[in-house]
């Protein structure tokens, strides 16, 4: 797999905004994120994909105070499909462009759009273990100890809350986070783009936030060195984990021990806050991450201008 990211800053008071990347490297999947605060009543995000010609506009997401839902939609003339948080190019074909359209009654809080374009057939970068030590002092947080009827489904919200408490120096509630990231269309708490969209509302103008696919653990390590944790999606097997994660699971990566080649993580599936701080061997973790195509929630500090 090979993934590339593009970020686009926005300042508009219009009710409709469009961003076009007309010529890109070939890709067979796209994930679009946005940064917006305050939360409007509703933003509607639509996507068009270029495969020689442009596809029809397909609904991608509706997000805001009144509604949060993603879609399953398909172009009738081109092999383009949207399912939840991803845009897929089908039948082994590759796309070369993307358009993103955002509409709403008030777009004044929309500050950025982000797109991750990935090519699953491209050769993967292999990580090296010649990396420096880094440890971020992040408190553990357990989803399993939450008084919520679907606590076992709140890994994304809990891992992200742990990261945000470190970045904001504030105590936050993972259950409140989960409700604000809930995908009403599919009844999901783990929708990637909604978790990142809500995360930004707690980090406005301090950090960018987006969903991406990284090309190696080395790339992830650079975020740790910059002082930001990374939320990683994994799938079993993962030796030492609290349980099997056959459908995917989100953990917060907080450090790396070069001597033992161990990655420090907050795995919210453990039963108590104290037991969620765990260490996975880098090879085991990278393999589990690769089964989710190196999906990550990423944060980057915004440089303040005078």
KEKE-3310 file (N, C-alpha, C; in steps of 0.2 Angstrom, whole numbers, plus 5000, padded with zeros to 4 digits):
npx = (5004:5002:5001:4995:4994:4984:4981:4970:4967:4954:4944:4929:4913:4903:4889:4892:4906:4919:4932:4945:4955:4962:4972:4980:4991:4989:4975:4965:4957:4949:4949:4941:4942:4937:4939:4931:4924:4914:4902:4891:4873:4871:4883:4884:4893:4899:4906:4915:4923:4937:4939:4945:4933:4922:4914:4897:4890:4892:4884:4893:4894:4884:4886:4885:4877:4864:4863:4872:4878:4884:4885:4880:4883:4882:4890:4881:4886:4900:4914:4913:4911:4904:4906:4902:4915:4924:4929:4928:4937:4932:4933:4946:4951:4959:4959:4961:4958:4950:4935:4928:4914:4906:4892:4881:4871:4879:4896:4906:4914:4922:4938:4947:4950:4954:4962:4965:4973:4975:4984:4982:4989:5002:5019:5023:5031:5044:5046:5059:5069:5078:5076:5073:5071:5055:5043:5027:5018:5005:4989:4981:4966:4951:4939:4931:4927:4918:4902:4892:4880:4885:4898:4909:4910:4916:4929:4936:4932:4936:4950:4954:4949:4958:4970:4967:4965:4978:4983:4975:4976:4965:4952:4941:4926:4924:4912:4903:4911:4909:4895:4894:4902:4894:4888:4873:4867:4873:4873:4885:4899:4912:4915:4927:4929:4920:4924:4936:4932:4924:4935:4942:4934:4937:4949:4951:4959:4971:4977:4978:4967:4965:4960:4971:4981:4996:5012:5022:5029:5039:5035:5024:5031:5037:5027:5025:5038:5036:5027:5014:5001:4996:4982:4978:4972:4969:4969:4966:4978:4985:4998:4997:4986:4971:4960:4953:4952:4944:4936:4942:4950:4953:4967:4978:4994:5008:5022:5039:5051:5067:5077:5070:5062:5049:5032:5024:5007:4990:4978:4962:4953:4957:4953:4953:4958:4972:4977:4977:4988:5000:5012:5017:5026:5035:5035:5024:5014:5014:5011:4997:4992:4994:4984:4973:4976:4985:4978:4975:4972:4977:4986:4992:5001:4996:5005:5006:5003:5009)
npy = (4994:5011:5027:5044:5061:5076:5093:5106:5122:5133:5147:5154:5162:5158:5147:5136:5125:5120:5109:5104:5091:5089:5081:5068:5056:5039:5031:5019:5021:5033:5044:5056:5070:5083:5099:5108:5121:5132:5119:5117:5117:5107:5100:5095:5083:5079:5068:5067:5057:5055:5046:5045:5051:5062:5056:5055:5066:5060:5056:5058:5061:5068:5080:5087:5097:5093:5081:5066:5056:5043:5036:5023:5022:5021:5024:5024:5023:5022:5014:5017:5018:5022:5019:5020:5027:5027:5030:5020:5013:5002:4985:4984:4995:5012:5028:5046:5058:5069:5077:5087:5092:5104:5108:5119:5129:5137:5140:5146:5141:5131:5126:5118:5105:5088:5075:5058:5048:5032:5018:5002:4992:4996:4994:4991:5001:4996:4995:5001:4997:5005:5017:5031:5032:5036:5043:5047:5055:5049:5046:5030:5024:5015:5007:4997:4999:5008:5015:5011:5005:4999:4998:4990:4993:5006:5009:5017:5030:5030:5028:5039:5050:5048:5052:5066:5071:5072:5081:5093:5095:5093:5086:5074:5066:5050:5044:5055:5060:5049:5049:5061:5057:5048:5038:5040:5034:5021:5016:5017:5018:5019:5026:5032:5045:5053:5052:5059:5072:5076:5076:5087:5098:5099:5104:5116:5126:5124:5111:5102:5089:5073:5058:5046:5035:5028:5025:5017:5011:5020:5032:5034:5035:5048:5057:5054:5059:5072:5075:5071:5059:5045:5038:5021:5009:4992:4974:4957:4943:4949:4947:4947:4955:4961:4954:4945:4954:4953:4961:4973:4986:5001:5009:5019:5025:5028:5028:5023:5010:5008:4999:4987:4985:4988:4995:5007:5008:5013:5003:5002:4991:4983:4979:4989:5007:5008:4996:4997:5003:4997:4986:4982:4971:4978:4972:4963:4973:4981:4971:4968:4981:4983:4974:4982:4991:5001:5011:5027:5040:5056:5070:5086:5100:5116:5130:5145:5161:5178)
npz = (5000:4997:5003:5002:5008:5008:5013:5015:5018:5024:5022:5023:5020:5013:5008:5001:4997:4987:4984:4973:4967:4953:4946:4952:4960:4955:4964:4974:4984:4995:5009:5018:5028:5040:5047:5059:5068:5077:5080:5066:5062:5052:5041:5024:5015:5000:4987:4972:4960:4949:4935:4921:4916:4927:4941:4946:4959:4975:4990:5005:5019:5033:5045:5061:5073:5073:5065:5062:5051:5040:5023:5012:4995:4977:4962:4946:4934:4934:4942:4957:4974:4990:5006:5023:5030:5020:5002:4989:4975:4963:4955:4952:4946:4945:4951:4947:4952:4963:4969:4982:4990:5001:5009:5018:5030:5037:5035:5041:5051:5046:5044:5038:5025:5023:5014:5012:5001:4994:4988:4986:4979:4978:4983:5000:5012:5022:5040:5050:5065:5070:5078:5089:5107:5114:5124:5129:5142:5146:5153:5157:5151:5152:5142:5146:5159:5159:5163:5153:5141:5129:5131:5126:5113:5113:5110:5101:5104:5118:5117:5109:5118:5128:5122:5119:5131:5135:5126:5128:5141:5150:5159:5152:5146:5140:5136:5133:5123:5114:5111:5104:5092:5086:5073:5066:5055:5053:5066:5074:5084:5081:5069:5059:5053:5060:5073:5072:5067:5078:5088:5084:5087:5101:5100:5094:5082:5088:5085:5070:5064:5057:5047:5042:5032:5036:5029:5036:5051:5055:5050:5059:5071:5070:5072:5086:5091:5088:5098:5099:5102:5093:5086:5083:5072:5074:5070:5076:5074:5090:5100:5118:5119:5127:5122:5108:5093:5080:5072:5071:5081:5091:5097:5107:5103:5112:5114:5112:5115:5111:5115:5119:5108:5109:5109:5117:5122:5125:5127:5127:5129:5140:5158:5168:5171:5175:5170:5156:5150:5141:5133:5117:5106:5093:5080:5081:5083:5072:5062:5066:5064:5050:5045:5046:5036:5040:5046:5054:5067:5066:5073:5072:5078:5076:5069:5076:5071:5072)
capx = (5000:5005:4996:4997:4989:4984:4977:4968:4965:4948:4941:4923:4907:4898:4885:4894:4913:4922:4939:4946:4962:4961:4977:4983:4994:4983:4973:4959:4953:4950:4946:4940:4941:4936:4940:4926:4921:4909:4898:4885:4868:4873:4887:4884:4899:4898:4912:4915:4929:4939:4941:4944:4927:4921:4908:4892:4891:4889:4884:4898:4893:4881:4888:4883:4873:4857:4863:4878:4877:4887:4881:4882:4880:4886:4889:4878:4890:4908:4915:4914:4907:4905:4903:4904:4920:4929:4927:4932:4937:4930:4935:4953:4953:4962:4956:4966:4956:4944:4932:4925:4910:4903:4887:4878:4869:4885:4902:4911:4918:4925:4944:4951:4948:4960:4961:4970:4972:4979:4984:4983:4993:5009:5023:5023:5037:5045:5048:5065:5069:5083:5072:5075:5066:5051:5037:5022:5015:4997:4986:4977:4958:4947:4932:4927:4925:4913:4895:4888:4877:4889:4905:4913:4910:4918:4937:4938:4930:4940:4957:4954:4949:4965:4975:4964:4966:4985:4984:4972:4977:4959:4948:4936:4922:4924:4905:4901:4914:4906:4889:4896:4905:4890:4885:4866:4865:4875:4873:4892:4903:4919:4916:4934:4929:4916:4928:4941:4928:4923:4941:4945:4930:4940:4956:4951:4965:4978:4979:4974:4965:4962:4961:4975:4984:5003:5016:5027:5029:5044:5031:5021:5036:5039:5022:5027:5043:5033:5024:5007:5000:4993:4977:4979:4967:4972:4965:4970:4981:4990:5000:4997:4981:4966:4955:4953:4949:4943:4933:4946:4950:4957:4972:4982:5001:5011:5029:5043:5057:5071:5081:5066:5058:5042:5028:5019:5000:4984:4973:4956:4950:4959:4947:4954:4962:4979:4980:4977:4995:5003:5018:5017:5032:5034:5033:5017:5009:5014:5007:4990:4990:4993:4978:4968:4979:4989:4974:4977:4970:4983:4986:4997:5000:4996:5009:5003:5006:5007)
capy = (5000:5018:5032:5051:5065:5083:5097:5112:5127:5136:5153:5156:5163:5155:5141:5130:5126:5115:5108:5099:5089:5086:5076:5065:5049:5034:5028:5015:5022:5039:5045:5063:5072:5090:5102:5113:5123:5128:5114:5120:5113:5102:5100:5090:5082:5075:5067:5065:5054:5056:5040:5047:5057:5063:5052:5059:5068:5055:5058:5055:5062:5073:5080:5093:5097:5090:5075:5063:5050:5042:5033:5018:5024:5019:5028:5019:5023:5021:5009:5021:5016:5025:5015:5023:5032:5027:5030:5014:5012:4995:4982:4984:5002:5017:5035:5051:5065:5069:5083:5087:5098:5105:5113:5120:5135:5142:5137:5150:5138:5126:5128:5114:5098:5083:5069:5053:5044:5026:5013:4996:4988:4998:4991:4994:5003:4992:4999:4999:4997:5010:5022:5033:5031:5042:5041:5053:5054:5049:5042:5025:5024:5009:5007:4992:5001:5014:5013:5012:4998:4997:5000:4986:4997:5012:5009:5023:5036:5030:5029:5046:5054:5048:5057:5072:5073:5074:5087:5098:5096:5094:5080:5073:5060:5046:5043:5061:5060:5044:5051:5066:5054:5042:5038:5038:5030:5014:5015:5015:5023:5019:5029:5036:5052:5057:5053:5065:5078:5079:5078:5094:5103:5100:5106:5121:5131:5122:5105:5099:5082:5069:5051:5044:5028:5029:5020:5013:5013:5025:5038:5035:5037:5055:5060:5054:5063:5079:5076:5070:5052:5042:5032:5016:5003:4985:4968:4951:4942:4954:4944:4951:4959:4959:4950:4945:4960:4951:4966:4980:4989:5007:5010:5025:5024:5034:5028:5017:5008:5005:4993:4981:4985:4988:5001:5009:5009:5013:4998:5003:4985:4980:4981:4995:5012:5006:4990:4999:5005:4990:4986:4977:4971:4982:4968:4961:4978:4983:4966:4969:4987:4982:4971:4988:4995:5006:5017:5031:5046:5060:5076:5090:5106:5122:5135:5151:5167:5184)
capz = (5000:4997:5005:5002:5011:5006:5017:5012:5023:5021:5026:5019:5023:5008:5010:4998:4996:4983:4983:4968:4965:4947:4944:4958:4959:4955:4970:4974:4990:4998:5016:5018:5035:5040:5054:5059:5075:5081:5076:5063:5062:5048:5035:5020:5012:4994:4984:4965:4958:4942:4931:4914:4917:4934:4943:4949:4966:4979:4997:5009:5026:5035:5051:5064:5080:5072:5062:5060:5047:5033:5018:5007:4989:4972:4955:4942:4928:4936:4948:4963:4980:4996:5012:5029:5030:5014:4995:4986:4967:4962:4949:4950:4943:4949:4950:4946:4954:4968:4971:4988:4991:5007:5009:5024:5031:5039:5034:5044:5056:5042:5043:5033:5023:5022:5010:5011:4995:4995:4982:4989:4976:4978:4988:5006:5016:5028:5045:5053:5072:5072:5080:5096:5112:5115:5129:5131:5148:5145:5158:5154:5151:5150:5140:5149:5165:5158:5164:5146:5139:5124:5133:5122:5107:5113:5109:5097:5109:5124:5115:5107:5124:5132:5118:5119:5138:5135:5122:5130:5149:5153:5160:5147:5147:5134:5135:5130:5116:5110:5108:5099:5087:5085:5067:5067:5049:5054:5073:5075:5088:5079:5063:5059:5051:5065:5079:5071:5067:5085:5091:5082:5091:5107:5099:5089:5081:5091:5082:5065:5065:5051:5047:5037:5032:5036:5025:5040:5058:5055:5049:5065:5076:5069:5076:5093:5092:5088:5105:5098:5101:5087:5087:5078:5071:5073:5070:5078:5081:5093:5106:5124:5120:5131:5119:5101:5089:5073:5067:5072:5087:5091:5103:5107:5103:5116:5115:5109:5118:5106:5117:5119:5102:5111:5108:5123:5120:5129:5124:5131:5131:5147:5162:5172:5168:5176:5166:5149:5148:5139:5128:5112:5102:5087:5074:5082:5082:5064:5058:5067:5061:5043:5043:5045:5031:5043:5048:5060:5068:5067:5076:5071:5081:5071:5071:5077:5067:5075)
cpx = (5004:5000:4999:4992:4989:4979:4976:4964:4959:4946:4935:4917:4901:4894:4887:4902:4915:4929:4941:4954:4961:4965:4981:4987:4988:4981:4966:4955:4954:4946:4946:4939:4940:4937:4935:4924:4920:4905:4892:4879:4869:4877:4885:4890:4898:4905:4911:4923:4931:4942:4940:4939:4926:4914:4903:4894:4888:4889:4889:4896:4888:4883:4887:4880:4867:4858:4870:4877:4881:4883:4884:4879:4885:4885:4886:4882:4898:4908:4917:4909:4909:4902:4906:4909:4925:4925:4931:4931:4937:4933:4942:4955:4956:4959:4962:4964:4950:4941:4928:4921:4906:4898:4884:4875:4874:4891:4908:4916:4923:4932:4949:4948:4955:4958:4967:4969:4977:4978:4986:4988:5000:5013:5023:5030:5038:5048:5055:5065:5074:5080:5074:5069:5062:5045:5033:5019:5008:4994:4981:4970:4955:4940:4927:4924:4919:4906:4890:4886:4881:4896:4910:4914:4914:4926:4939:4937:4935:4948:4958:4954:4955:4970:4973:4966:4974:4986:4981:4973:4970:4956:4942:4932:4921:4917:4902:4904:4911:4899:4889:4899:4900:4887:4878:4864:4867:4875:4880:4895:4910:4920:4922:4933:4925:4920:4933:4938:4927:4929:4943:4941:4933:4947:4956:4957:4971:4981:4975:4972:4963:4964:4966:4978:4992:5006:5021:5026:5034:5040:5027:5025:5037:5033:5023:5033:5041:5029:5016:5006:4996:4988:4977:4974:4971:4967:4969:4973:4985:4992:5000:4991:4975:4961:4956:4950:4948:4940:4936:4945:4955:4961:4976:4990:5004:5018:5032:5049:5061:5075:5077:5062:5051:5038:5023:5012:4995:4979:4967:4952:4952:4954:4948:4959:4970:4981:4980:4984:4999:5009:5018:5024:5030:5032:5026:5012:5008:5010:4999:4988:4989:4987:4972:4971:4982:4984:4976:4973:4976:4981:4992:4996:5001:5000:5005:5006:5004:5004)
cpy = (5006:5023:5039:5055:5072:5086:5103:5116:5131:5142:5155:5157:5161:5149:5135:5131:5120:5115:5103:5098:5085:5081:5074:5059:5044:5031:5024:5016:5030:5040:5053:5065:5080:5093:5108:5115:5130:5124:5117:5115:5107:5104:5094:5089:5077:5074:5065:5063:5054:5049:5041:5053:5057:5059:5057:5061:5062:5057:5054:5055:5068:5074:5087:5092:5093:5083:5073:5057:5049:5037:5027:5020:5022:5023:5022:5018:5021:5017:5013:5019:5020:5020:5017:5029:5032:5027:5025:5014:5005:4992:4982:4991:5007:5024:5040:5058:5064:5076:5082:5093:5098:5110:5114:5127:5140:5138:5141:5147:5132:5129:5124:5107:5094:5077:5064:5048:5038:5022:5007:4991:4990:4995:4995:4996:4998:4996:4996:5000:5002:5016:5024:5032:5038:5039:5048:5051:5054:5044:5036:5027:5018:5010:5002:4994:5006:5011:5015:5005:4995:4999:4996:4989:5003:5013:5015:5029:5036:5031:5037:5051:5054:5052:5064:5075:5076:5080:5093:5100:5097:5087:5079:5067:5056:5045:5049:5061:5055:5046:5057:5063:5049:5043:5035:5033:5023:5012:5013:5021:5024:5022:5033:5043:5056:5058:5059:5071:5081:5080:5085:5099:5104:5103:5112:5126:5130:5116:5104:5092:5079:5062:5050:5037:5030:5023:5016:5016:5019:5032:5040:5038:5045:5059:5060:5058:5071:5080:5075:5062:5051:5037:5028:5011:4997:4980:4962:4947:4948:4951:4949:4955:4957:4954:4949:4951:4958:4956:4973:4983:4995:5007:5016:5023:5030:5034:5023:5016:5004:4999:4987:4980:4985:4995:5001:5011:5010:5009:4998:4996:4981:4983:4987:5000:5010:5001:4991:5001:4999:4991:4980:4977:4974:4978:4965:4967:4980:4978:4967:4976:4987:4978:4976:4993:5002:5013:5020:5037:5050:5067:5080:5097:5112:5127:5142:5157:5173:5189)
cpz = (5000:4998:5004:5005:5008:5011:5014:5017:5020:5026:5021:5023:5018:5011:5006:4996:4992:4983:4978:4967:4959:4944:4950:4955:4959:4962:4969:4980:4993:5005:5017:5025:5034:5047:5054:5066:5075:5076:5073:5064:5058:5042:5031:5015:5006:4990:4976:4963:4951:4940:4924:4914:4925:4935:4945:4956:4970:4987:5001:5017:5027:5043:5054:5070:5079:5069:5061:5057:5041:5029:5015:5000:4983:4965:4950:4935:4928:4942:4954:4968:4986:5001:5018:5028:5024:5007:4992:4978:4966:4955:4947:4947:4948:4946:4950:4948:4959:4969:4978:4989:4997:5007:5016:5025:5034:5039:5037:5048:5053:5041:5039:5031:5022:5018:5011:5005:4995:4989:4985:4986:4976:4984:4994:5008:5022:5034:5048:5061:5074:5073:5087:5101:5112:5119:5130:5137:5148:5149:5154:5155:5148:5148:5143:5156:5165:5159:5158:5144:5133:5125:5128:5115:5107:5113:5106:5101:5115:5122:5113:5113:5128:5129:5119:5126:5139:5131:5124:5138:5152:5154:5155:5148:5140:5132:5131:5123:5111:5107:5103:5092:5084:5077:5067:5061:5050:5061:5075:5080:5086:5072:5063:5058:5057:5071:5078:5070:5074:5089:5090:5086:5098:5107:5094:5088:5085:5087:5076:5067:5059:5052:5041:5037:5031:5032:5029:5047:5059:5055:5056:5070:5076:5072:5084:5095:5092:5094:5104:5098:5095:5088:5081:5078:5070:5072:5072:5073:5083:5100:5112:5124:5125:5129:5112:5098:5082:5069:5068:5079:5087:5098:5102:5108:5106:5116:5112:5113:5113:5108:5117:5113:5104:5111:5114:5120:5126:5125:5129:5133:5137:5152:5167:5169:5169:5171:5158:5146:5147:5134:5123:5108:5095:5081:5075:5080:5075:5060:5059:5064:5053:5041:5043:5040:5034:5044:5054:5061:5070:5069:5074:5074:5075:5073:5071:5074:5071:5071)
residu = (UNK:UNK:UNK:UNK:UNK:UNK:UNK:UNK:UNK:UNK:UNK:UNK:UNK:UNK:UNK:UNK:UNK:UNK:UNK:UNK:UNK:UNK:UNK:UNK:UNK:UNK:UNK:UNK:UNK:UNK:UNK:UNK:UNK:UNK:UNK:UNK:UNK:UNK:UNK:UNK:UNK:UNK:UNK:UNK:UNK:UNK:UNK:UNK:UNK:UNK:UNK:UNK:UNK:UNK:UNK:UNK:UNK:UNK:UNK:UNK:UNK:UNK:UNK:UNK:UNK:UNK:UNK:UNK:UNK:UNK:UNK:UNK:UNK:UNK:UNK:UNK:UNK:UNK:UNK:UNK:UNK:UNK:UNK:UNK:UNK:UNK:UNK:UNK:UNK:UNK:UNK:UNK:UNK:UNK:UNK:UNK:UNK:UNK:UNK:UNK:UNK:UNK:UNK:UNK:UNK:UNK:UNK:UNK:UNK:UNK:UNK:UNK:UNK:UNK:UNK:UNK:UNK:UNK:UNK:UNK:UNK:UNK:UNK:UNK:UNK:UNK:UNK:UNK:UNK:UNK:UNK:UNK:UNK:UNK:UNK:UNK:UNK:UNK:UNK:UNK:UNK:UNK:UNK:UNK:UNK:UNK:UNK:UNK:UNK:UNK:UNK:UNK:UNK:UNK:UNK:UNK:UNK:UNK:UNK:UNK:UNK:UNK:UNK:UNK:UNK:UNK:UNK:UNK:UNK:UNK:UNK:UNK:UNK:UNK:UNK:UNK:UNK:UNK:UNK:UNK:UNK:UNK:UNK:UNK:UNK:UNK:UNK:UNK:UNK:UNK:UNK:UNK:UNK:UNK:UNK:UNK:UNK:UNK:UNK:UNK:UNK:UNK:UNK:UNK:UNK:UNK:UNK:UNK:UNK:UNK:UNK:UNK:UNK:UNK:UNK:UNK:UNK:UNK:UNK:UNK:UNK:UNK:UNK:UNK:UNK:UNK:UNK:UNK:UNK:UNK:UNK:UNK:UNK:UNK:UNK:UNK:UNK:UNK:UNK:UNK:UNK:UNK:UNK:UNK:UNK:UNK:UNK:UNK:UNK:UNK:UNK:UNK:UNK:UNK:UNK:UNK:UNK:UNK:UNK:UNK:UNK:UNK:UNK:UNK:UNK:UNK:UNK:UNK:UNK:UNK:UNK:UNK:UNK:UNK:UNK:UNK:UNK:UNK:UNK:UNK:UNK:UNK:UNK:UNK:UNK:UNK:UNK:UNK:UNK:UNK:UNK:UNK:UNK:UNK:UNK:UNK:UNK:UNK:UNK:UNK:UNK:UNK:UNK:UNK:UNK:UNK)
# end
